[in-house]
Amino acid sequence: MTRVAGIDCGTNSIRLLVADLHPETGELVELDRRMTIVRLGQGVDRTGRLAPEALERTFAACREYAGIIEELGAERLRFVATSASRDAENRQDFVDGVVEILGVEPEVITGDQEAAFSFTGATGELHGDDRRLVVDIGGGSTEFVVGNTHVEAARSVDIGCVRLTERHVRHDPPTAEEVAAIRADVRAALDLAAGTVPIDTAETLVGLAGSVTTVAAIALGLPEYDSEKVHHARISAEQVAEVTERLLASTHDERAAIPVIHPGRVDVIIAGALVLREIVERVGAREVVVSEHDILDGIALSVA
């Protein structure tokens, strides 16, 4: 067994997984998994640059993670950065800071690479020969991947809960016009994705990342977030619609009072739920299989 660490730094959050990896079977034995909301992508859609305060929040989390990695004795570390750092003019400032703190250079991967990591992490525990559409709804982008044991087609499009919120939402709750603008962006992005990925042909829809897991936790009526109950939960299309409508009618304070919503997602969960609902309706899925395992697991597995 090799002790490995993987870090996934996205638009809204940075996450760490430390695990023991069997190099031949690919089995991961999880030792520590954690997430910190840093909002690295704050304002990137508007300015094209990473904000100084966003960089400092991210570097503070990196310092915390460096201590955990050292304490657990991980032999190898892979740091992957996604949408926000892909888009930013000053991404070298981000790279230099990560190298100084963690000693490794963050790999600013393409959307297609991100999609492949997500697919590997999400489907490792799923069995059967059904064709799967894996959807990873992030802060800045959403990845669509179709396949079964391997990736057949993948596409990343620039619709994420942070990007759409910053682009369109000015009221709380959002107005009908703001909701319509979000939906129009999502539908246009779905058309774009469908040009590369046959999103209508999959038999199983698998949903990943914080927007999906939060919607699932609300649908399940959990009194507090429980990853074991969320992992591999099956949420019907009707439940997705019901939760989205509930969120659309809620104020910031009302959303903050829902115990399963992380404080860092309160302002962006409406856009995330809308993305999920539009996908479910577009592909005609009866349900979403929710996975807690995602790009982070794919990153850790790739260390082998």
C-alpha positions in Angstrom: 0.0 0.0 0.0 1.2 3.5 -0.8 0.0 6.5 1.2 -1.1 9.2 -1.2 -2.7 12.6 -1.0 -4.8 14.4 -3.6 -6.0 18.0 -3.6 -8.7 19.3 -5.8 -8.9 23.1 -6.0 -12.0 24.4 -7.7 -13.9 27.6 -8.1 -15.7 27.4 -4.8 -13.9 24.9 -2.6 -10.5 23.2 -2.0 -10.6 19.6 -0.9 -8.1 17.1 0.4 -8.1 13.3 0.4 -5.3 11.2 2.1 -5.6 7.5 1.5 -3.7 4.2 1.3 -3.7 3.1 -2.3 -3.1 -0.5 -3.4 -1.1 0.0 -6.6 -2.4 -3.2 -8.3 -6.1 -3.3 -7.4 -6.6 0.5 -7.3 -8.4 0.1 -3.9 -8.4 3.3 -1.8 -8.6 3.2 2.0 -9.6 6.6 3.1 -7.8 8.2 6.0 -8.8 11.8 5.9 -11.2 13.7 3.6 -12.1 17.4 4.1 -13.4 20.4 2.3 -12.9 24.1 2.8 -14.9 26.8 1.0 -12.4 29.4 -0.2 -14.2 30.9 -3.2 -11.0 31.1 -5.3 -13.2 32.0 -8.3 -14.6 35.2 -6.6 -15.1 37.7 -9.5 -13.1 35.7 -12.1 -16.0 35.7 -14.5 -16.1 39.5 -14.4 -12.4 40.5 -14.0 -10.5 37.6 -15.4 -8.2 37.7 -12.4 -7.9 35.9 -9.0 -8.7 38.3 -6.2 -6.0 38.8 -3.6 -8.3 38.0 -0.7 -9.4 34.8 -2.6 -5.8 33.7 -3.0 -5.1 34.3 0.7 -8.1 32.2 1.7 -6.9 29.4 -0.6 -3.3 29.6 0.7 -4.5 29.5 4.3 -6.3 26.2 3.5 -3.2 24.9 1.8 -1.2 25.6 5.0 -3.7 23.6 7.0 -3.6 20.7 4.5 0.2 20.7 4.4 0.1 20.0 8.2 -2.3 17.1 7.7 -0.3 15.6 4.9 2.9 15.7 6.9 1.2 14.3 10.0 -0.3 11.3 8.1 3.0 10.7 6.2 1.7 10.7 2.7 4.5 9.7 0.3 3.0 11.3 -2.8 0.9 14.3 -3.5 -1.0 15.4 -6.6 -2.5 18.9 -6.6 -5.1 19.6 -9.4 -6.6 23.0 -10.1 -9.7 23.4 -12.2 -12.0 26.1 -13.7 -11.1 29.3 -11.8 -7.4 28.9 -12.2 -7.8 27.9 -15.8 -9.5 31.2 -16.6 -7.4 33.6 -14.6 -4.8 36.0 -16.1 -2.7 36.0 -12.9 -2.8 32.2 -12.3 1.0 32.3 -11.9 0.5 34.0 -8.5 -1.6 31.0 -7.5 1.0 28.5 -8.8 3.8 30.2 -6.9 1.9 30.3 -3.7 1.0 26.6 -3.8 4.6 25.6 -4.6 5.9 27.6 -1.7 3.5 26.0 0.8 3.1 22.4 -0.5 6.3 21.9 -2.5 4.4 20.7 -5.6 3.2 22.6 -8.6 -0.6 22.6 -9.1 -1.6 21.1 -12.4 -4.1 23.4 -14.1 -6.0 20.7 -16.0 -8.3 21.0 -19.0 -12.0 20.5 -18.7 -11.7 17.2 -20.5 -9.1 16.0 -18.0 -11.3 17.1 -15.2 -14.2 15.2 -16.6 -12.1 12.0 -16.9 -10.9 12.2 -13.2 -14.5 12.8 -12.1 -15.7 9.7 -14.1 -13.0 7.5 -12.7 -13.7 8.6 -9.1 -17.5 8.4 -9.3 -17.9 5.1 -11.1 -15.3 2.9 -9.4 -17.8 1.4 -7.0 -20.7 1.1 -9.4 -21.4 -2.3 -11.0 -23.4 -3.3 -14.1 -23.1 -2.7 -17.8 -25.5 0.3 -18.0 -24.3 3.4 -19.9 -23.7 6.2 -17.4 -23.8 10.0 -17.7 -21.7 11.4 -15.0 -22.3 15.1 -14.2 -20.0 17.1 -12.0 -21.6 20.5 -11.1 -18.8 22.7 -9.9 -18.5 26.4 -9.0 -17.2 27.6 -12.4 -17.9 24.7 -14.8 -19.9 21.5 -15.2 -18.4 18.3 -16.7 -20.4 15.8 -18.7 -19.0 12.3 -19.2 -20.6 9.3 -20.8 -19.2 5.7 -20.5 -19.3 2.5 -18.5 -15.9 1.1 -17.6 -14.1 3.9 -19.5 -14.8 7.4 -20.8 -16.5 7.4 -24.2 -17.0 11.1 -24.5 -16.5 14.1 -22.2 -17.1 17.9 -22.3 -16.7 20.7 -19.8 -18.9 23.8 -20.2 -18.8 27.1 -18.3 -21.9 26.8 -16.1 -21.2 26.5 -12.4 -23.1 27.7 -9.3 -20.6 30.5 -8.5 -20.3 31.7 -12.1 -24.0 31.8 -12.7 -24.8 33.4 -9.4 -22.3 36.2 -9.9 -23.4 36.7 -13.5 -27.1 36.9 -13.0 -28.3 37.1 -9.3 -28.9 40.6 -7.8 -31.9 39.9 -5.6 -32.7 37.6 -2.7 -34.6 35.5 -3.6 -33.7 35.8 -7.3 -36.4 37.4 -9.5 -38.2 35.5 -12.3 -36.0 37.3 -14.8 -32.8 36.3 -13.1 -33.9 32.7 -12.9 -34.8 32.7 -16.6 -31.4 34.1 -17.4 -29.7 31.3 -15.5 -31.9 28.7 -17.2 -31.1 30.2 -20.6 -27.3 29.9 -19.9 -27.7 26.3 -18.7 -29.8 25.3 -21.7 -27.3 26.8 -24.1 -24.5 25.0 -22.4 -26.4 21.7 -22.6 -26.8 22.2 -26.3 -23.0 22.8 -26.5 -22.2 19.7 -24.4 -24.6 17.6 -26.5 -22.6 18.4 -29.6 -19.7 16.3 -28.1 -21.3 14.0 -25.5 -24.5 11.9 -26.3 -26.1 13.0 -23.1 -29.5 11.6 -24.1 -28.3 8.0 -24.5 -27.3 7.1 -21.0 -29.4 4.8 -18.8 -28.1 6.1 -15.5 -27.5 9.7 -14.4 -24.8 10.0 -11.7 -24.4 13.4 -10.0 -21.3 14.7 -8.2 -20.1 17.6 -6.1 -21.6 20.0 -3.5 -24.7 21.3 -5.3 -25.8 17.7 -6.0 -25.0 16.3 -2.6 -26.7 19.3 -0.9 -29.9 18.9 -3.0 -29.8 15.2 -2.1 -29.4 15.9 1.6 -32.4 18.3 1.6 -34.5 15.8 -0.3 -33.7 13.1 2.2 -34.7 15.3 5.0 -31.5 14.8 7.0 -31.2 16.7 10.3 -27.5 17.2 9.6 -25.3 16.3 6.7 -24.4 12.6 6.6 -22.1 11.6 3.8 -22.8 7.9 4.3 -26.5 8.4 3.8 -26.0 10.7 0.8 -23.5 8.4 -1.0 -25.3 6.3 -3.6 -28.7 7.8 -2.6 -31.2 7.8 -5.4 -33.1 11.1 -5.7 -36.1 11.2 -8.0 -36.7 13.8 -10.7 -39.7 15.0 -8.7 -37.6 15.4 -5.6 -35.0 17.5 -7.5 -37.8 19.7 -8.8 -39.4 20.1 -5.3 -36.1 21.0 -3.6 -35.3 23.5 -6.4 -38.7 25.2 -6.0 -38.2 25.4 -2.2 -34.8 27.0 -2.6 -36.1 29.4 -5.3 -38.7 30.7 -2.8 -36.3 31.1 0.1 -34.3 34.0 1.4 -30.6 33.8 2.4 -31.5 33.5 6.1 -34.0 30.7 5.4 -31.4 28.8 3.4 -28.8 29.3 6.1 -31.3 27.8 8.6 -31.3 24.5 6.6 -28.7 22.4 8.5 -27.4 20.4 5.6 -26.4 23.5 3.6 -22.8 24.4 4.2 -22.5 28.2 5.0 -20.2 28.6 2.0 -23.0 27.4 -0.3 -25.9 29.4 1.0 -25.6 32.1 -1.7 -24.9 29.8 -4.6 -27.1 26.7 -4.0 -30.0 28.0 -5.9 -28.0 28.3 -9.1 -26.5 24.8 -8.5 -30.0 23.3 -8.0 -31.2 24.9 -11.2 -28.3 23.4 -13.1 -29.2 20.0 -11.8 -32.9 20.4 -12.5 -32.3 21.5 -16.1 -30.0 18.5 -16.7 -32.5 16.0 -15.2 -35.2 17.4 -17.4 -33.1 17.6 -20.5 -31.9 14.0 -20.4 -35.3 12.7 -19.2 -33.8 11.0 -16.1 -36.2 9.5 -13.6 -33.6 9.8 -10.8 -30.1 10.9 -10.0 -27.6 8.5 -8.4 -25.6 10.7 -6.0 -21.9 10.0 -5.4 -19.7 11.3 -2.7 -16.7 10.0 -4.7 -15.7 12.2 -7.5 -12.7 14.1 -9.0 -10.8 13.9 -5.7 -10.9 10.1 -5.7 -9.9 10.1 -9.4 -6.9 12.3 -8.6 -5.8 10.0 -5.7 -6.2 6.9 -7.9 -4.1 8.6 -10.7 -1.1 8.7 -8.4 -0.7 4.9 -9.0 
